[in-house]
């Protein structure tokens, strides 16, 4: 089979974002640090290996350092963190509510058992006082 097409030349441009370092932990402000020449050369070498760079063919590669606008990404990360915090708080509130309901139910059962036990004790006391006959309407 014959080749369908030949590559005459490749021209590739890559923009690399720098690094960000926290300047102030309280405000969350970040300082931009540009990539070093060695880091940019490393990126260029990786790209050359990936595409099969051939100088005799006239291939060109340009790797530049550029500060990206990451404001949208930071806002999304903040929103995600707020949602995660809210979900965590809701989960805790749910378990606290279940615990409180279970505690109220147990206290109700305890009260109910105590009330039934007192009612049974009153009946037994009246049985013993009547000489075991109970109170059947015949008088004392």
C-alpha positions in Angstrom: 0.0 0.0 0.0 1.2 3.5 -0.8 1.2 6.3 1.7 -1.8 8.6 1.4 0.1 11.7 2.4 3.5 12.9 3.5 4.4 15.3 6.3 6.3 18.2 4.8 6.9 20.1 8.0 5.4 20.5 11.5 5.2 23.8 13.4 4.1 23.6 17.0 3.6 26.3 19.5 3.0 25.6 23.2 2.1 28.1 26.0 3.1 26.9 29.5 1.6 28.4 32.6 4.0 29.3 35.4 3.9 28.3 39.0 1.9 29.9 41.7 3.0 30.4 45.3 0.8 31.4 48.2 1.9 34.9 49.3 -0.5 35.4 52.1 -2.3 32.4 53.7 -5.0 34.6 55.2 -6.2 36.2 52.0 -5.1 33.3 49.7 -3.3 35.7 47.4 -1.0 33.9 45.0 2.3 35.1 43.5 3.1 34.1 39.9 6.5 32.5 39.3 7.7 32.2 35.7 9.1 28.8 34.5 12.9 28.6 34.3 14.7 28.2 31.0 15.6 24.6 32.0 12.0 23.8 32.6 11.0 25.2 29.2 13.8 23.2 27.6 12.5 20.1 29.3 9.0 20.7 27.9 10.4 21.3 24.5 12.4 18.0 24.6 9.2 16.1 25.7 7.3 17.6 22.8 10.0 16.8 20.3 10.0 13.1 21.5 6.2 13.0 21.3 5.8 14.3 17.8 8.9 12.7 16.2 10.7 16.0 15.6 12.9 16.1 12.5 15.1 19.1 12.0 16.0 18.1 8.4 12.3 18.3 7.6 12.1 21.9 8.9 10.1 21.2 12.0 9.7 24.1 14.4 8.8 24.1 18.0 8.1 27.1 20.2 7.6 26.8 23.9 6.8 30.0 25.8 6.0 30.8 29.4 2.8 32.7 29.8 0.6 33.6 32.8 -2.9 32.1 32.3 -6.0 33.8 33.6 -7.0 31.3 36.3 -9.6 33.4 38.1 -12.5 31.3 36.8 -10.8 28.1 38.0 -10.1 29.6 41.5 -13.8 30.7 41.8 -14.9 27.2 40.8 -12.6 25.6 43.3 -13.9 27.9 46.1 -17.5 27.1 45.1 -16.7 23.4 45.2 -15.1 23.7 48.6 -18.1 25.6 49.9 -20.4 22.9 48.6 -18.4 20.2 50.1 -18.4 22.0 53.5 -22.2 22.5 53.2 -22.7 18.8 52.4 -20.5 17.8 55.3 -22.5 20.0 57.7 -25.8 18.6 56.3 -24.6 15.1 56.9 -23.6 15.9 60.5 -27.0 17.6 61.0 -28.8 14.5 59.6 -27.0 12.2 62.0 -27.6 14.6 65.0 -31.3 14.7 64.1 -31.5 10.9 63.9 -29.7 10.6 67.3 -32.1 13.1 68.9 -35.1 11.3 67.5 -33.8 8.0 68.7 -33.1 9.5 72.1 -36.6 10.9 72.4 -38.1 7.6 71.3 -36.0 5.7 73.9 -37.1 8.2 76.6 -40.7 7.8 75.5 -40.5 4.0 75.7 -38.9 4.3 79.2 -41.8 6.6 80.3 -44.3 4.2 78.8 -42.8 1.2 80.5 -42.6 3.0 83.8 -46.3 4.1 83.5 -47.4 0.5 82.6 -45.3 -0.9 85.5 -46.9 1.5 88.0 -50.4 0.7 86.7 -49.6 -3.0 87.1 -48.3 -2.4 90.6 -51.5 -0.6 91.6 -53.6 -3.5 90.3 -51.5 -6.0 92.3 -51.8 -3.9 95.4 -55.5 -3.7 95.1 -55.6 -7.5 94.5 -53.6 -8.1 97.7 -55.7 -5.7 99.8 -58.9 -7.4 98.7 -57.6 -10.8 99.9 -57.0 -12.1 96.4 -60.6 -11.8 95.3 -60.1 -8.6 93.4 -62.7 -5.9 93.5 -65.7 -7.5 91.8 -68.3 -5.2 93.0 -69.2 -7.2 96.2 -67.9 -4.8 98.6 -65.0 -5.1 101.1 
